[in-house]
Amino acid sequence: MKTITFNELRRIKDRLPDGSIRQIAAELNLSEDTVRNYFGGLNRSAGSKCGIHIEPGPDGGIVMLDDSTILDKALIILGETNYRVASVAEDV
């Protein structure tokens, strides 16, 4: 499990070039709404569960990611392969 602030997750999404949501969705065989929901979108009825858990707090709150694959794809598109997302206790 990894954590990131909600605002940082949104900043990453906002920096993605046009078409990136579609590209990530196609590469991972997901709906575009699921990818949008991962980045804090509000269309929960259209996309599937995306494994994020948001807790209130500073900087928009803390987002705990069950699976960082979508975030990893976004960071590759942005050319930020060395970006570090805080890790929390690994599930055993």
PDB file of N, CA, C and O in Angstrom:
ATOM      1  N   MET A   1       0.853  -1.173   0.000  1.00  0.00           N
ATOM      2  CA  MET A   1       0.000   0.000   0.000  1.00  0.00           C
ATOM      3  C   MET A   1       0.895   1.231   0.000  1.00  0.00           C
ATOM      4  O   MET A   1       1.931   1.246   0.666  1.00  0.00           O
ATOM      5  N   LYS A   2       0.504   2.261  -0.742  1.00  0.00           N
ATOM      6  CA  LYS A   2       1.251   3.507  -0.805  1.00  0.00           C
ATOM      7  C   LYS A   2       0.330   4.663  -0.441  1.00  0.00           C
ATOM      8  O   LYS A   2      -0.891   4.554  -0.555  1.00  0.00           O
ATOM      9  N   THR A   3       0.918   5.759  -0.005  1.00  0.00           N
ATOM     10  CA  THR A   3       0.132   6.945   0.330  1.00  0.00           C
ATOM     11  C   THR A   3       0.658   8.150  -0.431  1.00  0.00           C
ATOM     12  O   THR A   3       1.837   8.226  -0.777  1.00  0.00           O
ATOM     13  N   ILE A   4      -0.243   9.087  -0.683  1.00  0.00           N
ATOM     14  CA  ILE A   4       0.065  10.346  -1.351  1.00  0.00           C
ATOM     15  C   ILE A   4      -0.998  11.334  -0.897  1.00  0.00           C
ATOM     16  O   ILE A   4      -2.094  10.921  -0.518  1.00  0.00           O
ATOM     17  N   THR A   5      -0.704  12.618  -0.926  1.00  0.00           N
ATOM     18  CA  THR A   5      -1.764  13.562  -0.580  1.00  0.00           C
ATOM     19  C   THR A   5      -2.724  13.670  -1.761  1.00  0.00           C
ATOM     20  O   THR A   5      -2.341  13.476  -2.915  1.00  0.00           O
ATOM     21  N   PHE A   6      -3.962  13.981  -1.451  1.00  0.00           N
ATOM     22  CA  PHE A   6      -4.974  14.119  -2.503  1.00  0.00           C
ATOM     23  C   PHE A   6      -4.570  15.217  -3.483  1.00  0.00           C
ATOM     24  O   PHE A   6      -4.689  15.043  -4.696  1.00  0.00           O
ATOM     25  N   ASN A   7      -4.097  16.336  -2.965  1.00  0.00           N
ATOM     26  CA  ASN A   7      -3.722  17.442  -3.850  1.00  0.00           C
ATOM     27  C   ASN A   7      -2.564  17.070  -4.764  1.00  0.00           C
ATOM     28  O   ASN A   7      -2.541  17.490  -5.921  1.00  0.00           O
ATOM     29  N   GLU A   8      -1.605  16.293  -4.274  1.00  0.00           N
ATOM     30  CA  GLU A   8      -0.492  15.865  -5.125  1.00  0.00           C
ATOM     31  C   GLU A   8      -0.993  14.919  -6.215  1.00  0.00           C
ATOM     32  O   GLU A   8      -0.558  15.007  -7.363  1.00  0.00           O
ATOM     33  N   LEU A   9      -1.897  14.028  -5.861  1.00  0.00           N
ATOM     34  CA  LEU A   9      -2.482  13.118  -6.852  1.00  0.00           C
ATOM     35  C   LEU A   9      -3.187  13.916  -7.942  1.00  0.00           C
ATOM     36  O   LEU A   9      -3.049  13.602  -9.124  1.00  0.00           O
ATOM     37  N   ARG A  10      -3.939  14.944  -7.559  1.00  0.00           N
ATOM     38  CA  ARG A  10      -4.626  15.804  -8.531  1.00  0.00           C
ATOM     39  C   ARG A  10      -3.623  16.594  -9.375  1.00  0.00           C
ATOM     40  O   ARG A  10      -3.839  16.776 -10.573  1.00  0.00           O
ATOM     41  N   ARG A  11      -2.536  17.062  -8.769  1.00  0.00           N
ATOM     42  CA  ARG A  11      -1.527  17.795  -9.532  1.00  0.00           C
ATOM     43  C   ARG A  11      -0.909  16.908 -10.610  1.00  0.00           C
ATOM     44  O   ARG A  11      -0.669  17.360 -11.730  1.00  0.00           O
ATOM     45  N   ILE A  12      -0.655  15.658 -10.272  1.00  0.00           N
ATOM     46  CA  ILE A  12      -0.108  14.716 -11.260  1.00  0.00           C
ATOM     47  C   ILE A  12      -1.105  14.543 -12.394  1.00  0.00           C
ATOM     48  O   ILE A  12      -0.731  14.608 -13.565  1.00  0.00           O
ATOM     49  N   LYS A  13      -2.376  14.323 -12.056  1.00  0.00           N
ATOM     50  CA  LYS A  13      -3.409  14.146 -13.077  1.00  0.00           C
ATOM     51  C   LYS A  13      -3.525  15.383 -13.960  1.00  0.00           C
ATOM     52  O   LYS A  13      -3.645  15.263 -15.179  1.00  0.00           O
ATOM     53  N   ASP A  14      -3.492  16.560 -13.364  1.00  0.00           N
ATOM     54  CA  ASP A  14      -3.651  17.798 -14.121  1.00  0.00           C
ATOM     55  C   ASP A  14      -2.486  18.067 -15.063  1.00  0.00           C
ATOM     56  O   ASP A  14      -2.649  18.775 -16.057  1.00  0.00           O
ATOM     57  N   ARG A  15      -1.309  17.513 -14.768  1.00  0.00           N
ATOM     58  CA  ARG A  15      -0.144  17.704 -15.628  1.00  0.00           C
ATOM     59  C   ARG A  15      -0.093  16.723 -16.794  1.00  0.00           C
ATOM     60  O   ARG A  15       0.716  16.892 -17.706  1.00  0.00           O
ATOM     61  N   LEU A  16      -0.940  15.710 -16.775  1.00  0.00           N
ATOM     62  CA  LEU A  16      -0.932  14.723 -17.854  1.00  0.00           C
ATOM     63  C   LEU A  16      -1.373  15.365 -19.163  1.00  0.00           C
ATOM     64  O   LEU A  16      -2.306  16.168 -19.173  1.00  0.00           O
ATOM     65  N   PRO A  17      -0.713  15.020 -20.273  1.00  0.00           N
ATOM     66  CA  PRO A  17      -1.132  15.560 -21.564  1.00  0.00           C
ATOM     67  C   PRO A  17      -2.498  15.000 -21.977  1.00  0.00           C
ATOM     68  O   PRO A  17      -2.930  13.953 -21.494  1.00  0.00           O
ATOM     69  N   ASP A  18      -3.160  15.718 -22.873  1.00  0.00           N
ATOM     70  CA  ASP A  18      -4.450  15.251 -23.381  1.00  0.00           C
ATOM     71  C   ASP A  18      -4.330  13.831 -23.917  1.00  0.00           C
ATOM     72  O   ASP A  18      -3.353  13.488 -24.582  1.00  0.00           O
ATOM     73  N   GLY A  19      -5.324  13.016 -23.625  1.00  0.00           N
ATOM     74  CA  GLY A  19      -5.355  11.642 -24.096  1.00  0.00           C
ATOM     75  C   GLY A  19      -4.709  10.641 -23.156  1.00  0.00           C
ATOM     76  O   GLY A  19      -4.774   9.436 -23.400  1.00  0.00           O
ATOM     77  N   SER A  20      -4.088  11.115 -22.087  1.00  0.00           N
ATOM     78  CA  SER A  20      -3.381  10.212 -21.176  1.00  0.00           C
ATOM     79  C   SER A  20      -4.329   9.287 -20.420  1.00  0.00           C
ATOM     80  O   SER A  20      -4.011   8.116 -20.211  1.00  0.00           O
ATOM     81  N   ILE A  21      -5.487   9.797 -20.009  1.00  0.00           N
ATOM     82  CA  ILE A  21      -6.457   8.954 -19.302  1.00  0.00           C
ATOM     83  C   ILE A  21      -6.883   7.816 -20.216  1.00  0.00           C
ATOM     84  O   ILE A  21      -6.953   6.663 -19.789  1.00  0.00           O
ATOM     85  N   ARG A  22      -7.167   8.136 -21.467  1.00  0.00           N
ATOM     86  CA  ARG A  22      -7.550   7.116 -22.452  1.00  0.00           C
ATOM     87  C   ARG A  22      -6.423   6.099 -22.647  1.00  0.00           C
ATOM     88  O   ARG A  22      -6.670   4.895 -22.712  1.00  0.00           O
ATOM     89  N   GLN A  23      -5.184   6.593 -22.740  1.00  0.00           N
ATOM     90  CA  GLN A  23      -4.026   5.718 -22.942  1.00  0.00           C
ATOM     91  C   GLN A  23      -3.836   4.774 -21.758  1.00  0.00           C
ATOM     92  O   GLN A  23      -3.639   3.574 -21.949  1.00  0.00           O
ATOM     93  N   ILE A  24      -3.893   5.302 -20.545  1.00  0.00           N
ATOM     94  CA  ILE A  24      -3.733   4.470 -19.344  1.00  0.00           C
ATOM     95  C   ILE A  24      -4.848   3.429 -19.284  1.00  0.00           C
ATOM     96  O   ILE A  24      -4.593   2.259 -18.999  1.00  0.00           O
ATOM     97  N   ALA A  25      -6.071   3.849 -19.550  1.00  0.00           N
ATOM     98  CA  ALA A  25      -7.214   2.929 -19.522  1.00  0.00           C
ATOM     99  C   ALA A  25      -7.021   1.797 -20.535  1.00  0.00           C
ATOM    100  O   ALA A  25      -7.263   0.632 -20.220  1.00  0.00           O
ATOM    101  N   ALA A  26      -6.590   2.137 -21.735  1.00  0.00           N
ATOM    102  CA  ALA A  26      -6.390   1.117 -22.773  1.00  0.00           C
ATOM    103  C   ALA A  26      -5.270   0.151 -22.392  1.00  0.00           C
ATOM    104  O   ALA A  26      -5.408  -1.060 -22.568  1.00  0.00           O
ATOM    105  N   GLU A  27      -4.161   0.681 -21.871  1.00  0.00           N
ATOM    106  CA  GLU A  27      -3.031  -0.173 -21.503  1.00  0.00           C
ATOM    107  C   GLU A  27      -3.377  -1.133 -20.372  1.00  0.00           C
ATOM    108  O   GLU A  27      -2.854  -2.246 -20.315  1.00  0.00           O
ATOM    109  N   LEU A  28      -4.251  -0.705 -19.478  1.00  0.00           N
ATOM    110  CA  LEU A  28      -4.586  -1.531 -18.310  1.00  0.00           C
ATOM    111  C   LEU A  28      -5.945  -2.227 -18.440  1.00  0.00           C
ATOM    112  O   LEU A  28      -6.420  -2.872 -17.506  1.00  0.00           O
ATOM    113  N   ASN A  29      -6.557  -2.080 -19.620  1.00  0.00           N
ATOM    114  CA  ASN A  29      -7.860  -2.692 -19.884  1.00  0.00           C
ATOM    115  C   ASN A  29      -8.904  -2.276 -18.831  1.00  0.00           C
ATOM    116  O   ASN A  29      -9.623  -3.109 -18.279  1.00  0.00           O
ATOM    117  N   LEU A  30      -8.960  -0.965 -18.576  1.00  0.00           N
ATOM    118  CA  LEU A  30      -9.902  -0.388 -17.627  1.00  0.00           C
ATOM    119  C   LEU A  30     -10.767   0.631 -18.358  1.00  0.00           C
ATOM    120  O   LEU A  30     -10.426   1.059 -19.461  1.00  0.00           O
ATOM    121  N   SER A  31     -11.874   1.016 -17.755  1.00  0.00           N
ATOM    122  CA  SER A  31     -12.674   2.095 -18.333  1.00  0.00           C
ATOM    123  C   SER A  31     -11.992   3.427 -18.016  1.00  0.00           C
ATOM    124  O   SER A  31     -11.265   3.549 -17.030  1.00  0.00           O
ATOM    125  N   GLU A  32     -12.238   4.409 -18.859  1.00  0.00           N
ATOM    126  CA  GLU A  32     -11.681   5.736 -18.616  1.00  0.00           C
ATOM    127  C   GLU A  32     -12.221   6.309 -17.311  1.00  0.00           C
ATOM    128  O   GLU A  32     -11.500   7.005 -16.596  1.00  0.00           O
ATOM    129  N   ASP A  33     -13.490   6.020 -16.992  1.00  0.00           N
ATOM    130  CA  ASP A  33     -14.060   6.519 -15.737  1.00  0.00           C
ATOM    131  C   ASP A  33     -13.360   5.928 -14.520  1.00  0.00           C
ATOM    132  O   ASP A  33     -13.210   6.607 -13.504  1.00  0.00           O
ATOM    133  N   THR A  34     -12.930   4.679 -14.611  1.00  0.00           N
ATOM    134  CA  THR A  34     -12.193   4.073 -13.499  1.00  0.00           C
ATOM    135  C   THR A  34     -10.879   4.814 -13.275  1.00  0.00           C
ATOM    136  O   THR A  34     -10.500   5.081 -12.135  1.00  0.00           O
ATOM    137  N   VAL A  35     -10.186   5.144 -14.361  1.00  0.00           N
ATOM    138  CA  VAL A  35      -8.921   5.887 -14.236  1.00  0.00           C
ATOM    139  C   VAL A  35      -9.195   7.279 -13.682  1.00  0.00           C
ATOM    140  O   VAL A  35      -8.455   7.748 -12.817  1.00  0.00           O
ATOM    141  N   ARG A  36     -10.236   7.947 -14.159  1.00  0.00           N
ATOM    142  CA  ARG A  36     -10.584   9.282 -13.634  1.00  0.00           C
ATOM    143  C   ARG A  36     -10.910   9.198 -12.141  1.00  0.00           C
ATOM    144  O   ARG A  36     -10.486  10.051 -11.362  1.00  0.00           O
ATOM    145  N   ASN A  37     -11.662   8.168 -11.745  1.00  0.00           N
ATOM    146  CA  ASN A  37     -12.006   7.997 -10.335  1.00  0.00           C
ATOM    147  C   ASN A  37     -10.763   7.793  -9.482  1.00  0.00           C
ATOM    148  O   ASN A  37     -10.711   8.259  -8.344  1.00  0.00           O
ATOM    149  N   TYR A  38      -9.769   7.108 -10.015  1.00  0.00           N
ATOM    150  CA  TYR A  38      -8.514   6.879  -9.299  1.00  0.00           C
ATOM    151  C   TYR A  38      -7.855   8.209  -8.936  1.00  0.00           C
ATOM    152  O   TYR A  38      -7.251   8.350  -7.873  1.00  0.00           O
ATOM    153  N   PHE A  39      -7.985   9.188  -9.849  1.00  0.00           N
ATOM    154  CA  PHE A  39      -7.389  10.495  -9.625  1.00  0.00           C
ATOM    155  C   PHE A  39      -8.344  11.456  -8.926  1.00  0.00           C
ATOM    156  O   PHE A  39      -8.145  12.670  -8.967  1.00  0.00           O
ATOM    157  N   GLY A  40      -9.373  10.920  -8.288  1.00  0.00           N
ATOM    158  CA  GLY A  40     -10.273  11.753  -7.501  1.00  0.00           C
ATOM    159  C   GLY A  40     -11.527  12.167  -8.213  1.00  0.00           C
ATOM    160  O   GLY A  40     -12.247  13.041  -7.731  1.00  0.00           O
ATOM    161  N   GLY A  41     -11.820  11.553  -9.374  1.00  0.00           N
ATOM    162  CA  GLY A  41     -13.065  11.853 -10.083  1.00  0.00           C
ATOM    163  C   GLY A  41     -14.272  11.449  -9.251  1.00  0.00           C
ATOM    164  O   GLY A  41     -14.155  10.678  -8.298  1.00  0.00           O
ATOM    165  N   LEU A  42     -15.416  11.971  -9.616  1.00  0.00           N
ATOM    166  CA  LEU A  42     -16.606  11.757  -8.801  1.00  0.00           C
ATOM    167  C   LEU A  42     -17.638  10.839  -9.437  1.00  0.00           C
ATOM    168  O   LEU A  42     -18.724  10.680  -8.879  1.00  0.00           O
ATOM    169  N   ASN A  43     -17.349  10.232 -10.570  1.00  0.00           N
ATOM    170  CA  ASN A  43     -18.335   9.416 -11.265  1.00  0.00           C
ATOM    171  C   ASN A  43     -18.238   7.964 -10.816  1.00  0.00           C
ATOM    172  O   ASN A  43     -17.909   7.080 -11.607  1.00  0.00           O
ATOM    173  N   ARG A  44     -18.522   7.731  -9.562  1.00  0.00           N
ATOM    174  CA  ARG A  44     -18.383   6.392  -8.981  1.00  0.00           C
ATOM    175  C   ARG A  44     -19.320   5.381  -9.629  1.00  0.00           C
ATOM    176  O   ARG A  44     -19.004   4.192  -9.660  1.00  0.00           O
ATOM    177  N   SER A  45     -20.469   5.821 -10.149  1.00  0.00           N
ATOM    178  CA  SER A  45     -21.415   4.867 -10.738  1.00  0.00           C
ATOM    179  C   SER A  45     -20.942   4.366 -12.096  1.00  0.00           C
ATOM    180  O   SER A  45     -21.317   3.267 -12.506  1.00  0.00           O
ATOM    181  N   ALA A  46     -20.123   5.151 -12.805  1.00  0.00           N
ATOM    182  CA  ALA A  46     -19.688   4.752 -14.141  1.00  0.00           C
ATOM    183  C   ALA A  46     -18.415   3.917 -14.114  1.00  0.00           C
ATOM    184  O   ALA A  46     -18.267   3.008 -14.932  1.00  0.00           O
ATOM    185  N   GLY A  47     -17.507   4.194 -13.213  1.00  0.00           N
ATOM    186  CA  GLY A  47     -16.248   3.450 -13.154  1.00  0.00           C
ATOM    187  C   GLY A  47     -16.325   2.388 -12.076  1.00  0.00           C
ATOM    188  O   GLY A  47     -17.200   2.416 -11.210  1.00  0.00           O
ATOM    189  N   SER A  48     -15.392   1.454 -12.146  1.00  0.00           N
ATOM    190  CA  SER A  48     -15.363   0.421 -11.114  1.00  0.00           C
ATOM    191  C   SER A  48     -14.536   0.908  -9.930  1.00  0.00           C
ATOM    192  O   SER A  48     -13.907   1.965  -9.990  1.00  0.00           O
ATOM    193  N   LYS A  49     -14.545   0.116  -8.845  1.00  0.00           N
ATOM    194  CA  LYS A  49     -13.726   0.466  -7.681  1.00  0.00           C
ATOM    195  C   LYS A  49     -12.274   0.538  -8.131  1.00  0.00           C
ATOM    196  O   LYS A  49     -11.811  -0.267  -8.939  1.00  0.00           O
ATOM    197  N   CYS A  50     -11.584   1.506  -7.598  1.00  0.00           N
ATOM    198  CA  CYS A  50     -10.217   1.712  -8.078  1.00  0.00           C
ATOM    199  C   CYS A  50      -9.172   1.609  -6.982  1.00  0.00           C
ATOM    200  O   CYS A  50      -8.012   1.948  -7.216  1.00  0.00           O
ATOM    201  N   GLY A  51      -9.542   1.156  -5.800  1.00  0.00           N
ATOM    202  CA  GLY A  51      -8.562   0.876  -4.764  1.00  0.00           C
ATOM    203  C   GLY A  51      -7.922   2.073  -4.123  1.00  0.00           C
ATOM    204  O   GLY A  51      -6.752   2.027  -3.744  1.00  0.00           O
ATOM    205  N   ILE A  52      -8.686   3.168  -3.992  1.00  0.00           N
ATOM    206  CA  ILE A  52      -8.151   4.308  -3.260  1.00  0.00           C
ATOM    207  C   ILE A  52      -9.025   4.559  -2.045  1.00  0.00           C
ATOM    208  O   ILE A  52     -10.236   4.336  -2.072  1.00  0.00           O
ATOM    209  N   HIS A  53      -8.395   5.023  -0.989  1.00  0.00           N
ATOM    210  CA  HIS A  53      -9.092   5.334   0.251  1.00  0.00           C
ATOM    211  C   HIS A  53      -8.623   6.717   0.680  1.00  0.00           C
ATOM    212  O   HIS A  53      -7.426   6.939   0.859  1.00  0.00           O
ATOM    213  N   ILE A  54      -9.556   7.645   0.846  1.00  0.00           N
ATOM    214  CA  ILE A  54      -9.209   9.026   1.169  1.00  0.00           C
ATOM    215  C   ILE A  54      -9.580   9.322   2.614  1.00  0.00           C
ATOM    216  O   ILE A  54     -10.699   9.053   3.051  1.00  0.00           O
ATOM    217  N   GLU A  55      -8.629   9.878   3.341  1.00  0.00           N
ATOM    218  CA  GLU A  55      -8.877  10.299   4.718  1.00  0.00           C
ATOM    219  C   GLU A  55      -8.643  11.800   4.801  1.00  0.00           C
ATOM    220  O   GLU A  55      -7.654  12.294   4.260  1.00  0.00           O
ATOM    221  N   PRO A  56      -9.529  12.538   5.467  1.00  0.00           N
ATOM    222  CA  PRO A  56      -9.372  13.991   5.573  1.00  0.00           C
ATOM    223  C   PRO A  56      -8.058  14.362   6.248  1.00  0.00           C
ATOM    224  O   PRO A  56      -7.536  13.628   7.087  1.00  0.00           O
ATOM    225  N   GLY A  57      -7.549  15.504   5.864  1.00  0.00           N
ATOM    226  CA  GLY A  57      -6.324  16.004   6.463  1.00  0.00           C
ATOM    227  C   GLY A  57      -5.774  17.155   5.664  1.00  0.00           C
ATOM    228  O   GLY A  57      -6.419  17.625   4.726  1.00  0.00           O
ATOM    229  N   PRO A  58      -4.577  17.625   6.021  1.00  0.00           N
ATOM    230  CA  PRO A  58      -3.969  18.740   5.304  1.00  0.00           C
ATOM    231  C   PRO A  58      -3.646  18.373   3.861  1.00  0.00           C
ATOM    232  O   PRO A  58      -3.480  17.200   3.527  1.00  0.00           O
ATOM    233  N   ASP A  59      -3.560  19.388   3.017  1.00  0.00           N
ATOM    234  CA  ASP A  59      -3.229  19.228   1.595  1.00  0.00           C
ATOM    235  C   ASP A  59      -4.237  18.336   0.889  1.00  0.00           C
ATOM    236  O   ASP A  59      -3.874  17.549   0.015  1.00  0.00           O
ATOM    237  N   GLY A  60      -5.509  18.461   1.271  1.00  0.00           N
ATOM    238  CA  GLY A  60      -6.572  17.694   0.631  1.00  0.00           C
ATOM    239  C   GLY A  60      -6.819  16.338   1.250  1.00  0.00           C
ATOM    240  O   GLY A  60      -7.741  15.630   0.847  1.00  0.00           O
ATOM    241  N   GLY A  61      -6.019  15.972   2.210  1.00  0.00           N
ATOM    242  CA  GLY A  61      -6.164  14.672   2.851  1.00  0.00           C
ATOM    243  C   GLY A  61      -5.151  13.680   2.322  1.00  0.00           C
ATOM    244  O   GLY A  61      -4.375  13.975   1.413  1.00  0.00           O
ATOM    245  N   ILE A  62      -5.177  12.505   2.908  1.00  0.00           N
ATOM    246  CA  ILE A  62      -4.255  11.433   2.542  1.00  0.00           C
ATOM    247  C   ILE A  62      -5.008  10.405   1.714  1.00  0.00           C
ATOM    248  O   ILE A  62      -6.124  10.012   2.054  1.00  0.00           O
ATOM    249  N   VAL A  63      -4.392   9.979   0.632  1.00  0.00           N
ATOM    250  CA  VAL A  63      -4.953   8.936  -0.215  1.00  0.00           C
ATOM    251  C   VAL A  63      -4.087   7.700  -0.049  1.00  0.00           C
ATOM    252  O   VAL A  63      -2.874   7.749  -0.252  1.00  0.00           O
ATOM    253  N   MET A  64      -4.710   6.598   0.319  1.00  0.00           N
ATOM    254  CA  MET A  64      -4.009   5.325   0.412  1.00  0.00           C
ATOM    255  C   MET A  64      -4.354   4.513  -0.836  1.00  0.00           C
ATOM    256  O   MET A  64      -5.525   4.281  -1.136  1.00  0.00           O
ATOM    257  N   LEU A  65      -3.332   4.093  -1.545  1.00  0.00           N
ATOM    258  CA  LEU A  65      -3.490   3.369  -2.808  1.00  0.00           C
ATOM    259  C   LEU A  65      -3.251   1.887  -2.583  1.00  0.00           C
ATOM    260  O   LEU A  65      -2.170   1.478  -2.161  1.00  0.00           O
ATOM    261  N   ASP A  66      -4.273   1.082  -2.871  1.00  0.00           N
ATOM    262  CA  ASP A  66      -4.094  -0.370  -2.788  1.00  0.00           C
ATOM    263  C   ASP A  66      -3.123  -0.851  -3.866  1.00  0.00           C
ATOM    264  O   ASP A  66      -2.330  -1.766  -3.645  1.00  0.00           O
ATOM    265  N   ASP A  67      -3.203  -0.223  -5.023  1.00  0.00           N
ATOM    266  CA  ASP A  67      -2.397  -0.616  -6.176  1.00  0.00           C
ATOM    267  C   ASP A  67      -1.956   0.671  -6.870  1.00  0.00           C
ATOM    268  O   ASP A  67      -2.805   1.481  -7.244  1.00  0.00           O
ATOM    269  N   SER A  68      -0.691   0.875  -7.048  1.00  0.00           N
ATOM    270  CA  SER A  68      -0.191   2.115  -7.637  1.00  0.00           C
ATOM    271  C   SER A  68       0.042   2.013  -9.143  1.00  0.00           C
ATOM    272  O   SER A  68       0.702   2.884  -9.710  1.00  0.00           O
ATOM    273  N   THR A  69      -0.470   0.992  -9.801  1.00  0.00           N
ATOM    274  CA  THR A  69      -0.208   0.791 -11.227  1.00  0.00           C
ATOM    275  C   THR A  69      -0.655   1.982 -12.069  1.00  0.00           C
ATOM    276  O   THR A  69       0.078   2.414 -12.958  1.00  0.00           O
ATOM    277  N   ILE A  70      -1.844   2.520 -11.803  1.00  0.00           N
ATOM    278  CA  ILE A  70      -2.332   3.667 -12.575  1.00  0.00           C
ATOM    279  C   ILE A  70      -1.428   4.869 -12.337  1.00  0.00           C
ATOM    280  O   ILE A  70      -1.061   5.564 -13.285  1.00  0.00           O
ATOM    281  N   LEU A  71      -1.068   5.121 -11.093  1.00  0.00           N
ATOM    282  CA  LEU A  71      -0.158   6.223 -10.774  1.00  0.00           C
ATOM    283  C   LEU A  71       1.193   6.010 -11.444  1.00  0.00           C
ATOM    284  O   LEU A  71       1.764   6.952 -11.994  1.00  0.00           O
ATOM    285  N   ASP A  72       1.704   4.801 -11.407  1.00  0.00           N
ATOM    286  CA  ASP A  72       2.986   4.501 -12.033  1.00  0.00           C
ATOM    287  C   ASP A  72       2.950   4.794 -13.534  1.00  0.00           C
ATOM    288  O   ASP A  72       3.897   5.363 -14.078  1.00  0.00           O
ATOM    289  N   LYS A  73       1.864   4.409 -14.203  1.00  0.00           N
ATOM    290  CA  LYS A  73       1.708   4.685 -15.642  1.00  0.00           C
ATOM    291  C   LYS A  73       1.702   6.191 -15.887  1.00  0.00           C
ATOM    292  O   LYS A  73       2.338   6.669 -16.826  1.00  0.00           O
ATOM    293  N   ALA A  74       0.980   6.946 -15.042  1.00  0.00           N
ATOM    294  CA  ALA A  74       0.923   8.397 -15.199  1.00  0.00           C
ATOM    295  C   ALA A  74       2.310   9.014 -15.044  1.00  0.00           C
ATOM    296  O   ALA A  74       2.685   9.903 -15.808  1.00  0.00           O
ATOM    297  N   LEU A  75       3.069   8.545 -14.056  1.00  0.00           N
ATOM    298  CA  LEU A  75       4.402   9.075 -13.835  1.00  0.00           C
ATOM    299  C   LEU A  75       5.345   8.746 -14.982  1.00  0.00           C
ATOM    300  O   LEU A  75       6.224   9.545 -15.304  1.00  0.00           O
ATOM    301  N   ILE A  76       5.179   7.589 -15.600  1.00  0.00           N
ATOM    302  CA  ILE A  76       5.989   7.238 -16.773  1.00  0.00           C
ATOM    303  C   ILE A  76       5.677   8.197 -17.915  1.00  0.00           C
ATOM    304  O   ILE A  76       6.585   8.675 -18.595  1.00  0.00           O
ATOM    305  N   ILE A  77       4.383   8.481 -18.128  1.00  0.00           N
ATOM    306  CA  ILE A  77       3.992   9.428 -19.169  1.00  0.00           C
ATOM    307  C   ILE A  77       4.630  10.790 -18.911  1.00  0.00           C
ATOM    308  O   ILE A  77       5.066  11.457 -19.849  1.00  0.00           O
ATOM    309  N   LEU A  78       4.686  11.205 -17.652  1.00  0.00           N
ATOM    310  CA  LEU A  78       5.280  12.488 -17.290  1.00  0.00           C
ATOM    311  C   LEU A  78       6.806  12.446 -17.258  1.00  0.00           C
ATOM    312  O   LEU A  78       7.457  13.477 -17.087  1.00  0.00           O
ATOM    313  N   GLY A  79       7.373  11.251 -17.423  1.00  0.00           N
ATOM    314  CA  GLY A  79       8.828  11.117 -17.405  1.00  0.00           C
ATOM    315  C   GLY A  79       9.415  11.206 -16.011  1.00  0.00           C
ATOM    316  O   GLY A  79      10.583  11.558 -15.847  1.00  0.00           O
ATOM    317  N   GLU A  80       8.615  10.890 -15.010  1.00  0.00           N
ATOM    318  CA  GLU A  80       9.062  10.980 -13.622  1.00  0.00           C
ATOM    319  C   GLU A  80       9.199   9.590 -13.014  1.00  0.00           C
ATOM    320  O   GLU A  80       8.528   9.269 -12.033  1.00  0.00           O
ATOM    321  N   THR A  81      10.049   8.783 -13.584  1.00  0.00           N
ATOM    322  CA  THR A  81      10.191   7.411 -13.115  1.00  0.00           C
ATOM    323  C   THR A  81      10.850   7.310 -11.749  1.00  0.00           C
ATOM    324  O   THR A  81      10.777   6.261 -11.108  1.00  0.00           O
ATOM    325  N   ASN A  82      11.490   8.376 -11.291  1.00  0.00           N
ATOM    326  CA  ASN A  82      12.130   8.346  -9.969  1.00  0.00           C
ATOM    327  C   ASN A  82      11.253   8.953  -8.881  1.00  0.00           C
ATOM    328  O   ASN A  82      11.708   9.120  -7.749  1.00  0.00           O
ATOM    329  N   TYR A  83      10.012   9.284  -9.198  1.00  0.00           N
ATOM    330  CA  TYR A  83       9.090   9.876  -8.231  1.00  0.00           C
ATOM    331  C   TYR A  83       8.867   8.898  -7.089  1.00  0.00           C
ATOM    332  O   TYR A  83       8.680   7.702  -7.316  1.00  0.00           O
ATOM    333  N   ARG A  84       8.887   9.397  -5.882  1.00  0.00           N
ATOM    334  CA  ARG A  84       8.715   8.536  -4.704  1.00  0.00           C
ATOM    335  C   ARG A  84       7.374   8.812  -4.044  1.00  0.00           C
ATOM    336  O   ARG A  84       7.082   9.942  -3.654  1.00  0.00           O
ATOM    337  N   VAL A  85       6.566   7.771  -3.924  1.00  0.00           N
ATOM    338  CA  VAL A  85       5.317   7.834  -3.177  1.00  0.00           C
ATOM    339  C   VAL A  85       5.585   7.171  -1.841  1.00  0.00           C
ATOM    340  O   VAL A  85       6.188   6.100  -1.785  1.00  0.00           O
ATOM    341  N   ALA A  86       5.144   7.801  -0.771  1.00  0.00           N
ATOM    342  CA  ALA A  86       5.399   7.258   0.576  1.00  0.00           C
ATOM    343  C   ALA A  86       4.815   5.872   0.709  1.00  0.00           C
ATOM    344  O   ALA A  86       3.669   5.635   0.328  1.00  0.00           O
ATOM    345  N   SER A  87       5.585   4.967   1.239  1.00  0.00           N
ATOM    346  CA  SER A  87       5.098   3.616   1.499  1.00  0.00           C
ATOM    347  C   SER A  87       4.621   3.521   2.930  1.00  0.00           C
ATOM    348  O   SER A  87       5.172   4.162   3.825  1.00  0.00           O
ATOM    349  N   VAL A  88       3.603   2.724   3.139  1.00  0.00           N
ATOM    350  CA  VAL A  88       3.140   2.413   4.471  1.00  0.00           C
ATOM    351  C   VAL A  88       3.297   0.917   4.663  1.00  0.00           C
ATOM    352  O   VAL A  88       3.813   0.233   3.779  1.00  0.00           O
ATOM    353  N   ALA A  89       2.875   0.412   5.769  1.00  0.00           N
ATOM    354  CA  ALA A  89       3.053  -1.015   6.070  1.00  0.00           C
ATOM    355  C   ALA A  89       2.533  -1.883   4.942  1.00  0.00           C
ATOM    356  O   ALA A  89       1.422  -1.678   4.454  1.00  0.00           O
ATOM    357  N   GLU A  90       3.314  -2.826   4.538  1.00  0.00           N
ATOM    358  CA  GLU A  90       2.931  -3.772   3.499  1.00  0.00           C
ATOM    359  C   GLU A  90       1.947  -4.785   4.082  1.00  0.00           C
ATOM    360  O   GLU A  90       2.079  -5.211   5.229  1.00  0.00           O
ATOM    361  N   ASP A  91       0.958  -5.159   3.271  1.00  0.00           N
ATOM    362  CA  ASP A  91       0.026  -6.196   3.701  1.00  0.00           C
ATOM    363  C   ASP A  91       0.749  -7.535   3.734  1.00  0.00           C
ATOM    364  O   ASP A  91       1.533  -7.837   2.835  1.00  0.00           O
ATOM    365  N   VAL A  92       0.499  -8.318   4.732  1.00  0.00           N
ATOM    366  CA  VAL A  92       1.160  -9.627   4.868  1.00  0.00           C
ATOM    367  C   VAL A  92       0.213 -10.713   4.491  1.00  0.00           C
ATOM    368  O   VAL A  92       0.573 -11.890   4.536  1.00  0.00           O
TER     369      VAL A  92
END
